[in-house]
Amino acid sequence: MKLLLDTHTFIWWDREPDRIPATTLMLMQQADTQLLVSSVGT
């Protein structure tokens, strides 16, 4: 599975994982999940 994370979700995952719903966190932590992080350029 591929999950596209917004930048703030990625930061929460690192610093405040309790802000992420349990189901989403479970999906993020599965070994077969590919995490992609969006970036905003200026």
Secondary structure, DSSP 8 states (H G I E B T S, - for coil): -EEEE-HHHHHHHHH-GGGS-HHHHHHHHSTT-EEEE-----
